[in-house]
């Protein structure tokens, strides 16, 4: 499991830091190792999409992963290390194959043409896939069995956390020819361009970011309302993640949506404080 742990550390390094990693250490071993495996799988898929290899090679690798998921769920011998760990660590929690396939499809959406000013519906689907699928699988590992709760909470968390990441990385994404701010919000703000490098220097960008932030804020509200109704042990790990992302969101909101650089920073002491607050919650 050591190699998987290294991948997980690298995955969370640029978002909520080591606090989440150490918070995971407090979970029972079976659940902890299942989460390591899920996060390592997501990190691996993201690495494939972001790598400099040719498009055809990326598509081939992702196609092989769909075959590997067939191996895992049809009880054949998996061909990869992560596949074997998914079989060993995750299947005990009866995770649905469809969620894994949706995760692969959502993360691979950027391999051909990077998203540039998607519609609100397209952005919602992307956030649900990239962020929400991980939440959906994690909820099942934590012990949640209510499908309505899983669907509603994973959707709200997927939108709020992924939009927060988009708001944090708007300048960096533009440099990589990506623009996740929906076209409807750009038009509402008076921005006609959809080229990322043009949008990121537009004087009306703050208005579009504020509208996008409002969507995140509403979904944070929904997510916390659902989390408050869950068993504490089930809710605590996800609430820790939500609290840290919400802290980044609050910093951006307080300083103003016209500011896109530098990225907001949350000190390790603040993160540890959030961790302790969650651990001590009744």
N, C-alpha and C positions, 0 to 999 in steps of 0.2 A: 504493500500500500504506500510505501515511501515515495515512489515516483509519482503516483497519483496525487499525493499531498503537495508535491512541488508544483504540479500543474495548477492545483487549486490556489495555492499561494499566489502564483503569477496571475491567475484570472482575477482575483479580488484586489490585487495590489493597486490598480488604478481607479478603483471605485470607492469602496468603503474601508479599504485597508485591512490590516491584520486583525482588527478587533473582531470582525465577523469570523475569521478563521479560528481565533482562539475561543470565541463563543461556541463554535461548533464542537470544540473539545469536550464540552460539558454534556453532550448528547450521549445516549447509550451507544455502545460500539457498533451495533448493527446499523442503526440509523445514521451514525456519523460516517461510516464507510460507504453507505449508499449515497449520501450527499456528496462526499468526495468524488465518487464515481460519476454522478450526474454532472457536477461542475466541471470535472475534467473532460467529459464528453463535449460539453458546450464549448469549452476553451479550445479543444481540438478542432471542432467545426469552424470556429471563428478564425483559427490559425490558417486553415485551408483557404477560406474566403479571402483573407488578407495577404496571403503569400504571393510572391512575384511569379509563380509558375503560370504556364499558359492556361487559358480558359478551358481548353479541352481536357487538360489534366485535372483541373478542379472538378469539372463535371464528372469525370471518370471516378475520382475519389468519392464524391458524394453518392454516385450510383452504387459504388461498392458498399457504402454504408447502408444503403437501403437493402442490399443483399445480406449484409451482416445482421441487420435487424430481423430479416426473415430467419436467419440461422438461430438467433437468440430465442425468438418467440415460437419457432417450430421445433425447438429443443434439439437442433443440430449443433455440432461443435462450432463455436465461434472461431473466426480466423484471426482476430486481433486481440491484443492485450486488454484494451478498454472494453471490447465486446465480451471477453471472458469475465471481466470484473462486473459488467452490467448484469450478465447472467448470474454470477455468484452473489452479488450484493444487492441487486435491485429487484429481482424477480420474486423474492420472498414477500415483497410489499404489493404484489399484483398490479404493477404499473402497466397501463394500457399501451399497446403498440402504436395506436393512432397518435398519441401525444408525442412519442419519439419521432414519428414520421413528419408530423406537423412542425416539430422543432427543426429537423433537417431542412424541410422546405422553406421555412421562414428565414433561417440564417443564410441559406443559399440564394435568397432573393436578390442579393447584391452582387453576385459573381459576374453577371453579364453587363448590365448597365446599372451603375450606382443610383440609388434613389435620389431624385431631384424634384423637389416640390410635389410630393405625392398628394393625392386627394386625402381628405380626412378619413374616409373609409379605408383607403390603402394604408395609411399610417396606423390606424387602429388595428388592422389585421397584422401588420408588421410587429407592433408592440406586443400584441397578444401572443404572437408566435414566439418572438425572441425572449421577451421577459415573462410572459404569462405561462408559457409551457413549462418553463423551469419551476415557476411557483406551483403550478398544478401538480407536477410530479413530486415536488418537495412536500406539499400538503399531504399527499398520500403516504409518503414516508413518515411524516410526523404523526399519522394516525387518523387523519380526517377521512370520513367515509361518506359524508353528505355531498352528493354530486352537485347539487345546486350551490352549496357554499363554495365548493372547489371552483366551479365555473365563475361565480360572481367575484370571489376574492382574487383568483388568479388574473382575471380580466382587469380589475381595479389596480392591482399591484403592477401588472404588466404595463399598463398605461402610465401610472404615476412614476414608477421607477425609470422606465425607458425614456419618457419625456424629460425627466430630470437630467438624464445622461445626455440627451440631445441638446438641452439648454446649456449644459456645461461645455459641450464640445463643439458648439456651432462654428467657431473659427477654425478649429482643427479639421472638422468635417469638410468645410468649404475648401480647404487646401487640398483635400483628397477628392474633390469634385462630388461631394455628397451634400445634399440639402434636404433635411427631414421636415422642415417647416411646411405644413400643407399649403397648397396653392390657394385655397379659400381664405386662409388667414393672411397670406401675402397680399391678395387682392383687396381684402378688407382694410389692410394697412396702407394701401395705395402703392404697393410695389408690383410693377408689371413684369420685371425680370424674373427669370427662374434659374439663371446661371449662378451657381453658388458663390463664386468670387465677386460677382456684382451685388448680390443680395447682402452679403456680409458687410459691405461698406455703405449700404443704403441708409439714409438718415431716418427712414421709417421702420427699420428693423426692430427697434424696441417695441413698437406697437404690435408687431406680429408675434414677438416673443412673449409679450404680456398676454395675448390671447391664448397662446399655447400653454402658458403657465396656468391659466385659469382652468384648463382641462385637467392638468396634472393635479391642481389643488382640489378639484371636485372628486377626483378618483382617490386621492389620499384620504379625503373625508369618508368615502364609501369603504375603503379598505380598513380604516381604523374602526369604523362602526361594526364591521363584520368580525374583525379580530377581537374586539371587546366581548363578543358573544361566544367566543370559542373557549374551550378548555385551555388553561394557562400554559400547560406543557406543550400543547399543539401550537398555540399562538406565539409563544415567546421568541422562537428563532426568527420567524418572519417579522415580528414587531421590531426586533433589533435591527434587521436590515432596513425596514421602512423608516425607523427613527433616524438612522444615519443618513440615508438619502434625503429625508425631509430636512435635515440640518443643512445639507448643501443647498437645497431648494430655498430655504429661509434666508440664507446668506445672499443668494442672488436676488431674491425679492427685495430684501432690505437695502441693498446697495443700488438697485435700479436696473431694469432690463436693458437699458442702453449700454451697459458695461458688459463686454464679452471677453475681456482679458484684463488681468490674469484669471485663470480658473479659480473658483472658490476653494478654500482650504479649510479642513477641519482638523484641529490638532489631535495628536494621539491621546492627550489627556481628556479632551472632550469626548472622543470615541470611547475611551475607557469608562468615563462617567455614564455614558449612554448604556454601555454594557452592564455596569453595576446596577443602574436603575432598573433595567429589565430583569436582572437576576434576583433583585430584592423585592420586586413587585409581588404583592400578595396573590 
